[in-house]
Amino acid sequence: VFADFLVLGGGIAGASAGYFLAESGRVMLLERESALGYHSTGRSAALFSEYYGGGVVRALTAASRAFFTGPPPGFDGPLLTPRSVLALCPAGSEDRFEAVLAEGLTAPVPVREIGAGEVRRYCPIVRPDYYSRAMLKPAAMDIDVDALHQGFARGIRARGGQVVTSAPVRELSRRGGLWHAVTGAGEFRAPVVVNAAGAWADEVAAMAGVPRTGLAALRRTAAIVDPPELPPPPEAARTVPGAAAEPGAAVARWPMVADVTETFYFKPESGGLLISPVDATPVPPGDARPDDLDVAVAAARVQACTTLVIRRIRSAWAGLRCSVPDGTPVIGEAPGAPGFFWLAALGGYGIQTAPAAGRLAAALAASGGVPGCLPPEVTLASLAPGRCQPAGSPAA
Ligand SMILES: Cc1cc2nc3c(=O)[nH]c(=O)nc-3n(C[C@H](O)[C@H](O)[C@H](O)COP(=O)(O)OP(=O)(O)OC[C@H]3O[C@@H](n4cnc5c(N)ncnc54)[C@H](O)[C@@H]3O)c2cc1C
C-alpha cells in the first residue's frame, strides 16, 4: 500500500501528527494494538497546565490552548473543563515554593498565593498543619483525552487517510527513495515516516538503522480511591433546593492538589479521587503494570496531607512517561535519514502539547517549514533529534 506519509504509533502524538499531515497528503497511521490509546495516552492524569514543564514545553502547551478551546469541526467538545491546581508547601520546601511561585507569576494566567481560609474552601480535607504556604494555579484544566484522540483519528479518515490497528511495524527500511514498513497487517510504503511510537520510538529507529535518541521510559502509577464522606452542603448550596446532596458532587469540583516538591498529587476522577506517588521508575518499554508498593506510597502521602482515610483502592494502573535527559520533546528529521521524522520524548506533557507538537511535526515532515503560530521559545535546535544521543549509540 502506498501513501504520502506513514505515521508509526497511534497514541496522541501519532494521531495529532497524522491529523495535521492529512492536510498535505494521504496518511496511513499504523498502530500495533487493536485500539488507539492503549499505552501512555490512555493512562494519563489528563491535565492541561501552562505552569508545568520547562520553557519549551510551556510554550508548546500555551500554543496548544487555542486548539483546545476552539477545536475545528469533528471534535466532540468541550475538550477542556476548569480544574485548577492547589500547590502546597510542606515545611522545609520554602525555597522550592518561592521558585515555583516566581515562575508561575510569568504564566499567561499567573498563579496566586492563597491563605489557609481559601485552601479550606478549595479543598476542605487538606490538613492545616501539613503546609506553610499555598498557591493556586487557576488556569489548569482537565482534558477530555478520548475526545481529542478520537477527533484526530476521525480527521485523518475524513481527509482520505487510514488508521490501521493491529499493525505492529516489524521491519522498516529505505529503498528507492521510499520507506518500507513491514507490519502484521501488510506492507506499507511512503517517502516520509513519522516515528511516534512512544516508549518504543528508539526501537523503531534502531529497526530503520537510525541512531537512537537516548529515550528513557519512566513508569508512573495512579489509582482511584473512594472520595471522603463529607457533611451535606447547606441547603442553599444545593443545585435543586430540597433535593438530597449528591454524594461526591462537592469533591468533583476540587482542584488537583499537589506538593511543590512533587511527591504526590490527587484530583477528582470518576466519582472518586485519582492519587499518584509521582514515581518515575526507569523500565524497559512494555505494558506497564502498577507496583503495590507505589500504590501504598501514594495512599500514605495523600493521607499525610489530608484527613482522608483510604480504605479501598478501586483500581490502579501505571503508564510510561518517556523523555530524553533535557526533558524537552524530540521533534524533527533524523540527521542523515531523509524522510525519517521524530515526534517522541513527550514526557508528562504529551496530551497538553499534542495540538502544537503534532502541527509542528507535520509541517516539518510535509514541507520542512515551521508553522508561523509557534512561539519564539520553540526553536528547532531545542527539539532536535540527536541532541541527547547516548555516547557511542549504535546506528542500528
Ligand atoms: C500516570 C501518567 C499521568 C500523565 N499525566 C499527564 C497529564 O496530566 N497531561 C499530559 O499532557 N500528559 C500526561 N502524561 C503523559 C502522556 O500520557 C504522554 O506524554 C503521552 O500519552 C505520550 O503519547 P505518545 O503517543 O507518545 O505515546 P503512546 O500513547 O504510548 O503511543 C505510542 C503508540 O505507539 C505504538 N507502537 C509502538 N511500537 C510500535 C510498532 N512497532 N508498530 C506500531 N505501533 C507501535 C504503541 O502501541 C502505542 O500505542 C501522563 C502519563 C502518565 C503515565
The ligand as an SDF file (V2000), in Angstrom:
LIG
                    3D

 53 58  0  0  0  0  0  0  0  0999 V2000
    0.2680    8.4360   35.1190 C   0  0  0  0  0  0  0  0  0  0  0  0
    0.5150    9.3990   33.9750 C   0  0  0  0  0  0  0  0  0  0  0  0
   -0.0170   10.6840   34.0580 C   0  0  0  0  0  0  0  0  0  0  0  0
    0.1560   11.5840   32.9890 C   0  0  0  0  0  0  0  0  0  0  0  0
   -0.4650   12.7940   33.0620 N   0  0  0  0  0  0  0  0  0  0  0  0
   -0.4090   13.6430   32.0060 C   0  0  0  0  0  0  0  0  0  0  0  0
   -1.1360   14.8640   32.0300 C   0  0  0  0  0  0  0  0  0  0  0  0
   -1.8290   15.1660   33.0020 O   0  0  0  0  0  0  0  0  0  0  0  0
   -1.0450   15.6830   30.9430 N   0  0  0  0  0  0  0  0  0  0  0  0
   -0.2890   15.3550   29.8400 C   0  0  0  0  0  0  0  0  0  0  0  0
   -0.2420   16.1360   28.8890 O   0  0  0  0  0  0  0  0  0  0  0  0
    0.4020   14.1900   29.8050 N   0  0  0  0  0  0  0  0  0  0  0  0
    0.3570   13.3360   30.8490 C   0  0  0  0  0  0  0  0  0  0  0  0
    1.0380   12.1510   30.8140 N   0  0  0  0  0  0  0  0  0  0  0  0
    1.9200   11.8870   29.6660 C   0  0  0  0  0  0  0  0  0  0  0  0
    1.1610   11.4430   28.4260 C   0  0  0  0  0  0  0  0  0  0  0  0
    0.3360   10.3500   28.7540 O   0  0  0  0  0  0  0  0  0  0  0  0
    2.1920   11.0610   27.3590 C   0  0  0  0  0  0  0  0  0  0  0  0
    3.1180   12.1160   27.1480 O   0  0  0  0  0  0  0  0  0  0  0  0
    1.5140   10.7720   26.0140 C   0  0  0  0  0  0  0  0  0  0  0  0
    0.4390    9.8810   26.1560 O   0  0  0  0  0  0  0  0  0  0  0  0
    2.5430   10.2030   25.0250 C   0  0  0  0  0  0  0  0  0  0  0  0
    1.8660    9.9050   23.8290 O   0  0  0  0  0  0  0  0  0  0  0  0
    2.5400    9.0170   22.7220 P   0  0  0  0  0  0  0  0  0  0  0  0
    1.5950    8.9880   21.5800 O   0  0  0  0  0  0  0  0  0  0  0  0
    3.9410    9.4920   22.5020 O   0  0  0  0  0  0  0  0  0  0  0  0
    2.7070    7.5610   23.3830 O   0  0  0  0  0  0  0  0  0  0  0  0
    1.6750    6.3050   23.4900 P   0  0  0  0  0  0  0  0  0  0  0  0
    0.3260    6.7530   23.9040 O   0  0  0  0  0  0  0  0  0  0  0  0
    2.3440    5.3000   24.3250 O   0  0  0  0  0  0  0  0  0  0  0  0
    1.5750    5.8510   22.0000 O   0  0  0  0  0  0  0  0  0  0  0  0
    2.6160    5.1770   21.3080 C   0  0  0  0  0  0  0  0  0  0  0  0
    1.9640    4.1040   20.4760 C   0  0  0  0  0  0  0  0  0  0  0  0
    2.9190    3.5330   19.5780 O   0  0  0  0  0  0  0  0  0  0  0  0
    2.5550    2.1800   19.3960 C   0  0  0  0  0  0  0  0  0  0  0  0
    3.7150    1.4320   18.8780 N   0  0  0  0  0  0  0  0  0  0  0  0
    4.8930    1.2380   19.4930 C   0  0  0  0  0  0  0  0  0  0  0  0
    5.7140    0.4950   18.7160 N   0  0  0  0  0  0  0  0  0  0  0  0
    5.0230    0.2180   17.5770 C   0  0  0  0  0  0  0  0  0  0  0  0
    5.3230   -0.5240   16.4050 C   0  0  0  0  0  0  0  0  0  0  0  0
    6.4910   -1.1380   16.2450 N   0  0  0  0  0  0  0  0  0  0  0  0
    4.3630   -0.5970   15.4530 N   0  0  0  0  0  0  0  0  0  0  0  0
    3.1610    0.0270   15.5930 C   0  0  0  0  0  0  0  0  0  0  0  0
    2.8300    0.7310   16.6950 N   0  0  0  0  0  0  0  0  0  0  0  0
    3.7430    0.8280   17.6810 C   0  0  0  0  0  0  0  0  0  0  0  0
    2.1480    1.7250   20.7680 C   0  0  0  0  0  0  0  0  0  0  0  0
    1.3420    0.5770   20.7380 O   0  0  0  0  0  0  0  0  0  0  0  0
    1.4080    2.9590   21.3010 C   0  0  0  0  0  0  0  0  0  0  0  0
    0.0140    2.8840   21.1160 O   0  0  0  0  0  0  0  0  0  0  0  0
    0.9020   11.2110   31.8440 C   0  0  0  0  0  0  0  0  0  0  0  0
    1.4570    9.9320   31.7720 C   0  0  0  0  0  0  0  0  0  0  0  0
    1.2470    9.0210   32.8130 C   0  0  0  0  0  0  0  0  0  0  0  0
    1.8040    7.6450   32.6880 C   0  0  0  0  0  0  0  0  0  0  0  0
  1  2  1  0
  2  3  1  0
  2 52  2  0
  3  4  2  0
  4  5  1  0
  4 50  1  0
  5  6  2  0
  6  7  1  0
  6 13  1  0
  7  8  2  0
  7  9  1  0
  9 10  1  0
 10 11  2  0
 10 12  1  0
 12 13  2  0
 13 14  1  0
 14 15  1  0
 14 50  1  0
 15 16  1  0
 16 17  1  0
 16 18  1  0
 18 19  1  0
 18 20  1  0
 20 21  1  0
 20 22  1  0
 22 23  1  0
 23 24  1  0
 24 25  2  0
 24 26  1  0
 24 27  1  0
 27 28  1  0
 28 29  2  0
 28 30  1  0
 28 31  1  0
 31 32  1  0
 32 33  1  0
 33 34  1  0
 33 48  1  0
 34 35  1  0
 35 36  1  0
 35 46  1  0
 36 37  1  0
 36 45  1  0
 37 38  2  0
 38 39  1  0
 39 40  1  0
 39 45  2  0
 40 41  1  0
 40 42  2  0
 42 43  1  0
 43 44  2  0
 44 45  1  0
 46 47  1  0
 46 48  1  0
 48 49  1  0
 50 51  2  0
 51 52  1  0
 52 53  1  0
M  END
$$$$
